[in-house]
Amino acid sequence: MSKRIVVLGGSFAGMTAAIELKNKLADEVDVTVVSKAADFLFMPSMIWVPFGLRTRADIMFPLQPVFEKKGVHFVHDEAVRLDLPEKRVETKQGQKLEYDYLVIATGPKLNYAAIPGFVPEEGNVQSIFSIDAAERAKVAFDAFLENPGPVVIGGAQGTGCFGAAYEFLFNFAHQLKKHGIADKAPLTFVTAEPFLAHFGIGGFGPGTKMTEWFFKNLDITGITNVSVKEFRRGEVELSNGQVLKHAFAMFAPSFLGIDAVRACADVTTAAGFVKVKETYQTEKYPEVYAAGVAVQVDPPGPTEVPCGVPKTGYLSEEMAKVVVHNIVADIEGHPKVSLSPGAIDAKCVLDAGNTGIIMTSDHLLEPRGHAWLIPGPEAHWAKLAFEKYFLATHKRGMV
Ligand SMILES: Cc1cc2nc3c(=O)[nH]c(=O)nc-3n(C[C@H](O)[C@H](O)[C@H](O)COP(=O)(O)OP(=O)(O)OC[C@H]3O[C@@H](n4cnc5c(N)ncnc54)[C@H](O)[C@@H]3O)c2cc1C
């Protein structure tokens, strides 16, 4: 009888895991993806939505036809309860899915509740962390163009997504120049990081020097090592007592694990991320795997203000490939591989509108053999080319 594999989440980690499992094991497995979202969203392009450079149609595609083509069952529904001892997932619409293997790839719950006034719908501060929020940020940006003023962009305490905040900042600076209003809109970057380009991982090669150069060149003020106390209409209050007035603000929130996963306290941290071994299996339930943002990755060291580790799309896909290798190994009786998230290589582009920085290293975390940063317009073109390549291939189920 074929093994039943349930994959929760249909994004970078979930889509890679589901399609690779089917590619490798064909009829030996019955793969079902449960996803709260009906569509795939290419999140790296969300930095451009507020500027009208991308719409949801440009960066989203429906999951159903992709999975159907690959012979993967697709359930557009939300997992609300994971009964790990009984090997069963329950969904909001009342489905009960039994499994032999479970892959948790549910990404983050955005933790706006951690800071008063942060919920983007309240309109005190914008977000680019969901497509609805990014579209609201576009409305706010259009209004800002009519009436420009100070801009505050940042990474809130606990976030692991500093990269997106920097990209949005540099793209904002590019837009100010393009619209000829840079002199009317001073830019401030506020971050929980102890220094610029720390990224929650102690820095990345010469990234801090390069970022400082960008800040100087673009006339951006950086405020590091602070947390946000409160967002209010037109202002943000920081832990150091500063109150920054603004005509536009955008902050990256901290993440939690999604509720149904967080409820599985025997395999998760208090924040709801899945504690896995280097095989991406949980200790207590060897048939339960996790990949992507859902996985707990410990920061390499403490910081005064809490910072999360960046869990990028590339890292999420690489984790999913290890999960696939190990489920195949389990079914076929081969040895499993172990690869901690920190030992996975890093590949990323930090876009700045018409230039940027290509970042690559052999390991995400120290010790690294190399961490290279290549600044210049080719970084921007690389991001554009990668977006097109990624969307074209993934729409066809090529992961
Ligand atoms: C603005 C922005 C810019 C970024 N830029 C880059 C970049 O340039 N390069 C890069 O590598 N990474 C970038 N990232 C990070 C990248 O998007 C994430 O690493 C990636 O999305 C993580 O993939 P994932 O599959 O782990 O989780 P997610 O992409 O968050 O997907 C989670 C999936 O789980 C589903 N789900 C959630 N809850 C449930 C539930 N209860 N039941 C069923 N399904 C559920 C969701 O619908 C979704 O399908 C960026 C992120 C943002 C927000």
The ligand as a Gaussian input file, in Angstrom:
#p B3LYP/6-31G(d) Opt

LIG

0 1
 C        8.531000      41.059000       1.962000
 C        9.343000      39.818000       1.949000
 C       10.480000      39.749000       1.156000
 C       11.246000      38.596000       1.122000
 N       12.346000      38.547000       0.318000
 C       13.037000      37.401000       0.199000
 C       14.132000      37.285000      -0.715000
 O       14.466000      38.249000      -1.400000
 N       14.777000      36.114000      -0.800000
 C       14.413000      35.035000      -0.030000
 O       15.015000      33.965000      -0.163000
 N       13.406000      35.090000       0.845000
 C       12.709000      36.246000       0.986000
 N       11.666000      36.323000       1.857000
 C       11.411000      35.191000       2.737000
 C       10.607000      34.090000       2.062000
 O        9.444000      34.638000       1.508000
 C       10.280000      33.033000       3.108000
 O       11.494000      32.468000       3.538000
 C        9.437000      31.927000       2.536000
 O        8.187000      32.419000       2.131000
 C        9.249000      30.838000       3.582000
 O        8.617000      29.765000       2.987000
 P        7.748000      28.737000       3.853000
 O        7.242000      27.747000       2.858000
 O        8.533000      28.252000       4.992000
 O        6.563000      29.602000       4.485000
 P        5.492000      30.572000       3.808000
 O        5.969000      31.077000       2.504000
 O        5.113000      31.552000       4.841000
 O        4.264000      29.622000       3.505000
 C        3.470000      29.063000       4.497000
 C        2.380000      28.255000       3.851000
 O        1.595000      27.629000       4.871000
 C        0.228000      27.898000       4.646000
 N       -0.451000      27.860000       5.939000
 C       -0.337000      28.709000       6.976000
 N       -1.115000      28.302000       7.988000
 C       -1.708000      27.173000       7.582000
 C       -2.625000      26.260000       8.179000
 N       -3.087000      26.432000       9.428000
 N       -3.051000      25.211000       7.455000
 C       -2.602000      25.002000       6.186000
 N       -1.743000      25.823000       5.591000
 C       -1.292000      26.884000       6.284000
 C        0.203000      29.243000       3.942000
 O       -1.015000      29.443000       3.272000
 C        1.411000      29.071000       2.999000
 O        1.039000      28.288000       1.871000
 C       10.879000      37.474000       1.914000
 C        9.731000      37.545000       2.712000
 C        8.976000      38.706000       2.729000
 C        7.732000      38.731000       3.584000

